[in-house]
Amino acid sequence: MISALTIARALQLPPPTPQQQAVIEAPLSPSIVIAGAGSGKTETMANRVVWLLANDLVAVPEVLGLTFTRKAAGELAQRVRSRIDQLAAARLTSVVFDPFDSPTIATYNSFANSIFRDNALLVGREGDSSILSEASAWQIARRLVTTSTDDRLITLDKSIDTITAAVLSLSRAMSENVVTSAEVTQMAGRFGELAELPTGSTKVTVLNAKLRDSLTAVQALPVLVDLADQFAREKIRRGFVEYSDQVALALAIAERVPRVVSEYRQRFRVVLLDEYQDTSVVQTRLLATLFADRPVMAVGDPHQSIYGWRGASAANLGTFAVDFTGDPAGALAFPLSTSWRNPLRVLDAANRLVEPLTAVSAVPVARLDPRPQAPTGTLDAFFGETVDDEARAIAGWFEAQLAQPGPGGAPRSAAMLCRSIKKIDAFTTALSERGVRFHVLGLGGLLEEPAVADLVSALRVIYYPNAESELVRLLTGARWRVGLRDVFELSRVGSWLAERDHHFAKLDPALKQRLRESVVVDEGRSLVDALDFVSDCPDGHRMLENFSPVGLERLRSAGRQLTFLRTRTGLDLPDLVNLVTQELLLDIEVAANESSYLGRASLDAFSEQIAGFVAADRTAGLGAFLSWLTEAEKRDKLSPRSEEPEPGTVQILTIHGSKGLEWDVVSVPRMVDDELPGKPQSKQGWLAFGELPYEFRGDAGQLPMLPWRASVSQAEFAKAKDAYNSEIVERYAEEQRRLVYVAVTRARESLLLSGSFWSTQLKPRRAGLFLRELAEHGLVAPDALPDEPENTENPLADSVMLVPWPLEPLGSRGERVAAAAQAVLTADPGAETPWSADIELLLAERAEALAGEKPVIPTRVAASRFKDYVTDPEAVLNRLRRPMPERPYRQTRLGTRFHSWVENRFGLVGGSEQLDVSGEFGMEMDFGTETEFGTETVFGASAESGFASADGLAASGPPAAAAGAGAGAGSGTGASGDAELERLQATFEASEWAGLQPEEVELEIHLVLGGNIVVCKIDAVFRRGTRHQIVDWKTGRAPSDAADLDEKQLQLALYRLAYARYRDVDPVDVDAVFYFVASDEVIAPARLYSEAELLALWERVAPALAG
């Protein structure tokens, strides 16, 4: 047997420690490795694989490694592949390694997904189901909520977004814990019987408040479960799965089909499970079902289990032996306790902070030991009077730390890890003042970028009438620069309007009182309404008297701009956002501002967020997007980040997001009472709205339990609930301790822990428990944590910052930019300069180059554009020479929506596959798209010669209504567009096609014709007896004359030829027709061009196209 030490020497690797060697050479049986933070678990796992291979205990393809993130999976895969290559080159063993063999290294979800996709039909699902993104899931769930007719929703007294979030959370929790809706509903019914319990006292006759609140939460479960079931059915109907579905469905397959289990057990003889403490109950069940009693090695650290909010269970490490062997003592246990990351002082702090957790851990956790010759490092602490003092101290610390070069002289990496990034303005301001480069990671950071913040503010203002703070941001910003006095006057106008009706008459006093008592936000004062009033109000109105002339002009400009944007909210969401960006000149702003190094990138990243949101439904509205944005930001802050450290830049992120990352220098701010450690937002646990009862969770044994079934009176229930709430608080305190341990162990060299007495609260907050513990044990300087604040009241409450307002948009560069602009305006354009001759030469060279340019004819041509090439090649050349954007015609939009509806109606998803019928692939981009130049909008009445109707008679029928070719971009998507779409849908439902099932829908075929590729996008293909029938849906008017008919049949002829090649059938056995839905006309060509005729047409115009 070749030892791990021998392998390390042969591969010229550092020798493993005794602990690492024990893990590497562990027997082939279930085992668990407790690997502390920075203990080299990835390297150890890779070396175990090498040891197994070198000793011929396993073949390369028989190794399975699973971890949580794609980043971690990529690192592990690269490490293992590199070690295998080194082993093969060292010729240490006689085993021959196939260079094309690779172990399977994947994320837990992708592994489950592979099981599901390969075996989906066994559980009645489709293996090619698409992954449902967070944005799309929110959109679908929200639509189910808003369209629900269930009267029980009214009794919930919750907002649409709150209910949507609860439906999604409950749906995923039920999936992750393999719970049926019937079980939850039945439990809720039994819990409701507690209302009948006696009060427990003859003096009390009303329902106990604690029981009442609990009943309110639990009685919401039945309607939420019903919506969760609808959400699950909708996902199936639309061919979607979520990540939680993948694992649950894979488990169902494994439990129902023993053959699948047998196949995976034979395929993988060794399994490595990384970050096992973060696995969920359903993931554990799946893995145990597949690999119980097999050589499974689980690696994890219970002290780093911080993702309980997403279903992870810290108890998994403690139950590993039972889960995989059935015996509590059936698994071997190994420690990895040498920290290869942290310096001595940081390590001492980390060990101290987790001592209470180690004492109660379900598995033995060794104290972290320093690596040989570990540096001392630095552990600094600061506790200031105010949060501004704290922010300045952190900024100064980072400035000093980043001024020192890192290893090899490279810039050092840095991070500020926050429990929450809601209130980081003081810190980012201080960093900016010091000139320290920083980057707020994640969606929250993206929304903090000035350009994106302005964009989102504008979107909120044009949608919400109460978006007052967002409106003030826009008005006082660089675009309009409205002064504070005029903003105050605008507020006064809003108050004046709030007391008047739509005729500006004063409201009845009783009605005003009811409005004051209303909790509906839309019924109070609105600055947005005030701005609309000021924009339209005639000069001389008494409510305009106190505005400054410049301020009034700017307010009216802003009002007109925002009113215009409000009229465009019917646009597709991406189009609307692009319009707002351009109208607010944000694209120009980020291009012109050299200090905004993330400006353009931030706008692009925001566009990606929008694209992801509308992926499931292009008709998604602005309101749904803004609601999702709030929820997505909340979830994003708690998710691990994939961004690599940026040397020389302070990355700002949450502690949850820092898991798996490390930096040279790290700061952890706001380590004060009620922040870090913080208090739970709720002590209710599963008695909160929309939560799955703990008794249904797979780790119920490790969760606080409420013995509600044993309660014989309301008073006894209230007493039990108090004890339960106390357990919730204790459990949360443990989670906070794990959180700070993760934060502290991210530092490779230097660590700063800080806090301050005063922030925004009314009472001072002393140093948090974790800071105090470190001070008590001498790990931070005792004088770093003052006992009492200098002020008895918050000094920030009365602090006043005097600044000129509005601010100069160009800052300190204002005078220089103005001088440069003036110099340009006054310059003599004809004056000779030292560069005049060079400029003339360059201009002449450009003119010569432009004159000789010839447009490049695309290799790929859309079938719908083929007629343009063969009928007017000169016009095509002109468009190629000077491409111009096409007007978004109303009928084109309507046609797109109708085609999407037909596709969804038939339940087939097309367009995902491009079929090349010749085996050749074009390498150039399409010129244009399948959308025609408004051709469907200009056709006249019914068809005449050259075509016959579907039954062989001349086509007839009433002419379609005018198509409205001049409609604007927003048409076809508003109320009138919806009505037109409904009429088309009704006509289609009464047509012959409604009762047929197509063979293909939205099929894209690449047809090679004369050296070019014609892209044919076929709407639908039906089997009619022994023949294939291609149908092209048209939502505009039917062709008006014979020439038009002849041109149109070119498209059908190409479709017929492409489909015949695709199916390998004779083109004469393929029919092709148009169905003009608006007029309910089926028009079939009497003849279609043959392949020879099509080729002849193309070759005839080829010389003209060649220029």
PyMOL commands that set and color helices and strands:
alter all, ss='L'
color gray80, all
select helices_A, chain A and resi 4-10+18-24+41-54+60-62+70-90+108-123+134-147+152-156+160-176+181-196+209-218+221-237+243-256+258-267+276-278+281-291+302-304+308-310+314-316+320-325+344-353+355-360+387-403+407-409+425-434+442-448+450-463+468-476+484-498+509-517+521-523+527-536+542-544+549-566+573-583+586-592+599-614+622-637+655-658+685-687+694-696+700-702+708-710+714-744+769-776+782-784+811-826+836-851+863-871+873-881+890-906+935-937+975-989+1042-1063+1067-1069+1091-1105
alter helices_A, ss='H'
color red, helices_A
select strands_A, chain A and resi 31-35+63-67+104-107+130-131+240-241+270-273+296-300+332-336+338-339+369-370+378-386+414-418+438-440+650-654+663-668+747-758+860-862+914-916+947-949+1000-1009+1012-1024+1027-1034+1070-1076+1081-1085
alter strands_A, ss='S'
color yellow, strands_A
deselect
rebuild
show_as cartoon
